[in-house]
Amino acid sequence: MGGVTLDAAAARRWLELLGDELSARADELTRLDAAIGDADHGTNMARGFRAVREKALAQDHADVSALLKATGMALIGTVGGAAGPLYGTLFLRMSQATAGMDGGLELAAVRDALRAGVQGVADRGKAQPGDKTMLDALLPAMDALDAAVEVGAPAGGALREAAGAAQRGAEATIPLQARKGRASYLGQRSIGHQDPGATSSAILLRTRAEALADSPPPVGGGQGGGTL
């Protein structure tokens, strides 16, 4: 129950979908960033995932860990501002957590990899819940996955619920006052705007859930199975 296989082929589908979505929504993300930041989050993320396509997805990585590591390095090398180090750390920590798991990951291992990545973001950015950052989308997703693993929920539903929690977390940044990054310089003027990093993080989790829905079930898999 709750089984999900995360292999390199499935991770590749997720990253391709994520790159497509970030490119399509680059203007929206940049508009959000224009209100409280440098007005470049959308263009930076689109550029970063073009590099992921050219440097990570163009290679024949045999396992999830190697693909996630290449993704993290591509983002660090090409995404400007704080987003590059933060997103790069997210993928590098997930890579470390999945090292040696060549046979595929079930939901609990997928959750543990995300937790490692989220902790890396928290460590790097020195942020806390409510600071109006990408953590305000990532942490609710973690809570949803924890609850799903606890009850043995089917993987597809669990990942969709995590994506929904991330979206609600991103929207909940609107009334918050920013306490980290460039947006914090605005003080109360940062209130009333959705955080662009939380928004792109919600996109990351939604595309992962969609990649699962579009994937064939693993051989011998039961209800709730899938490939991510």
C-alpha positions in Angstrom: 0.0 0.0 0.0 1.2 3.5 -0.8 4.0 2.0 -3.0 5.6 4.2 -5.6 8.6 3.5 -7.7 10.9 6.5 -8.2 13.4 5.5 -10.9 15.5 7.5 -13.3 13.0 7.3 -16.2 10.2 8.6 -14.0 12.3 11.3 -12.5 13.2 12.4 -16.0 9.5 12.7 -16.9 9.0 14.9 -13.9 11.9 17.2 -14.6 10.8 17.6 -18.2 7.3 18.5 -17.1 8.6 20.8 -14.5 10.8 22.6 -17.0 7.9 23.0 -19.4 5.7 24.4 -16.7 8.2 26.9 -15.4 8.9 28.1 -18.9 5.2 28.5 -19.6 4.7 30.4 -16.3 7.9 32.4 -16.4 6.1 35.7 -16.9 3.7 35.1 -14.0 6.6 34.2 -11.7 8.5 37.3 -12.7 5.4 39.5 -12.1 5.1 38.1 -8.6 8.8 38.8 -8.0 8.5 42.3 -9.4 6.2 43.2 -6.5 8.6 42.2 -3.8 12.0 41.2 -5.3 14.3 41.6 -8.3 11.6 40.8 -11.0 13.7 37.9 -12.3 12.5 34.7 -10.6 10.5 33.5 -13.6 13.3 34.2 -16.1 15.9 32.7 -13.8 14.0 29.5 -13.2 13.2 29.1 -16.9 16.9 29.5 -17.7 17.9 27.1 -15.0 15.6 24.3 -16.3 16.8 24.9 -19.8 20.2 24.1 -18.4 18.8 21.1 -16.7 17.5 19.8 -20.0 20.8 20.5 -21.7 23.2 19.2 -19.0 21.2 16.7 -16.9 18.4 15.3 -19.1 20.7 15.0 -22.1 22.8 12.5 -20.2 21.9 8.8 -19.8 21.8 8.7 -16.0 21.1 5.2 -14.8 19.8 6.1 -11.3 17.7 8.7 -9.6 20.6 10.0 -7.4 22.8 10.8 -10.4 20.0 12.6 -12.2 19.1 14.7 -9.2 22.7 15.6 -8.6 23.2 16.8 -12.2 20.0 18.8 -11.9 21.2 20.5 -8.7 24.5 21.3 -10.2 22.9 22.8 -13.3 20.7 25.0 -11.2 23.5 26.3 -9.0 25.5 27.1 -12.1 22.8 29.0 -14.0 20.1 30.4 -11.7 20.9 33.8 -10.4 20.0 35.3 -7.0 19.0 33.2 -4.0 17.0 30.7 -6.1 20.0 29.0 -7.6 21.7 27.9 -4.3 18.3 27.1 -2.7 16.9 25.0 -5.5 20.3 23.5 -6.2 20.6 22.5 -2.5 17.1 21.0 -2.6 18.0 18.6 -5.5 21.5 17.9 -4.2 20.2 16.8 -0.8 17.6 14.7 -2.5 20.4 13.1 -4.5 22.3 12.3 -1.3 19.2 10.8 0.3 18.6 8.5 -2.7 22.2 7.3 -3.2 22.4 3.6 -3.8 18.6 3.1 -4.3 18.8 1.9 -7.8 15.9 -0.4 -7.6 13.3 2.3 -7.1 11.8 4.1 -4.1 8.5 3.6 -2.4 6.5 6.5 -1.0 8.2 6.6 2.4 11.6 6.8 0.6 10.3 9.5 -1.7 9.1 11.4 1.4 12.4 11.0 3.1 14.3 12.4 0.1 12.1 15.4 0.0 12.6 15.9 3.7 16.3 15.9 3.2 16.0 18.5 0.4 13.7 20.7 2.4 16.0 20.6 5.4 18.8 21.6 3.1 16.8 24.6 2.0 16.0 25.6 5.6 19.7 25.3 6.5 20.9 27.3 3.5 18.3 30.0 3.7 18.1 30.2 7.6 14.3 30.6 7.2 11.4 29.4 9.3 7.7 28.8 8.6 5.9 32.1 8.1 8.9 34.0 6.8 7.3 34.2 3.3 9.7 31.9 1.5 9.6 28.6 -0.5 9.5 26.8 2.8 5.9 28.0 3.3 4.9 25.7 0.4 7.4 22.9 1.0 6.7 22.3 4.7 2.9 21.8 4.3 3.7 19.3 1.5 6.0 17.4 3.9 3.2 17.3 6.6 0.8 15.9 4.0 3.3 13.2 3.0 4.0 12.3 6.6 0.3 11.8 7.2 -0.1 9.7 4.1 2.9 7.5 5.0 1.5 7.1 8.5 -1.8 5.6 7.3 -0.4 3.7 4.3 -2.3 5.9 1.8 -2.0 5.1 -2.0 1.0 6.9 -3.5 -0.9 8.8 -6.2 -3.4 10.3 -3.9 -0.7 11.1 -1.3 1.4 13.1 -3.9 -1.7 14.9 -5.1 -2.5 15.9 -1.6 1.0 17.1 -1.0 0.8 19.2 -4.1 -2.5 20.7 -2.9 -1.0 21.5 0.5 1.9 23.2 -1.2 -0.4 25.3 -3.4 -2.4 26.3 -0.3 0.8 27.2 1.5 1.9 29.4 -1.4 -1.4 31.2 -1.4 -1.1 31.6 2.4 2.0 33.7 1.9 -0.1 36.6 0.6 -0.9 38.1 4.0 2.5 37.5 5.4 5.3 40.0 5.9 8.5 38.9 4.4 11.3 38.2 6.9 14.0 36.8 4.6 15.7 37.9 1.3 15.2 41.1 -0.7 11.5 41.1 0.1 12.2 41.6 3.8 13.6 45.1 2.9 10.0 46.2 2.1 8.7 45.5 5.6 4.9 45.8 5.7 4.8 46.7 2.0 5.6 43.0 1.3 2.1 42.1 2.7 -0.5 41.4 0.1 1.8 39.6 -2.5 2.3 35.9 -3.1 5.8 34.8 -2.7 7.3 33.7 -6.0 9.6 31.1 -4.5 6.7 29.4 -2.7 4.8 29.6 -6.0 7.5 27.8 -8.0 7.9 25.2 -5.2 4.2 24.5 -5.5 4.7 24.0 -9.2 7.5 21.6 -8.5 5.3 19.5 -6.3 2.3 19.6 -8.6 4.3 18.5 -11.7 5.7 15.6 -9.6 2.1 14.5 -8.8 1.2 14.8 -12.5 4.2 12.8 -13.6 3.0 10.0 -11.4 -0.5 10.2 -12.8 0.9 9.9 -16.3 3.2 7.0 -15.5 2.5 3.3 -16.0 2.2 1.2 -12.8 5.2 -0.9 -11.9 5.2 -4.6 -12.9 3.4 -6.4 -10.2 2.1 -3.2 -8.6 -1.2 -3.0 -6.9 -3.7 -0.2 -6.4 -2.1 3.1 -5.6 1.1 2.1 -7.4 2.8 4.1 -10.1 6.1 5.3 -11.3 7.5 8.6 -10.3 
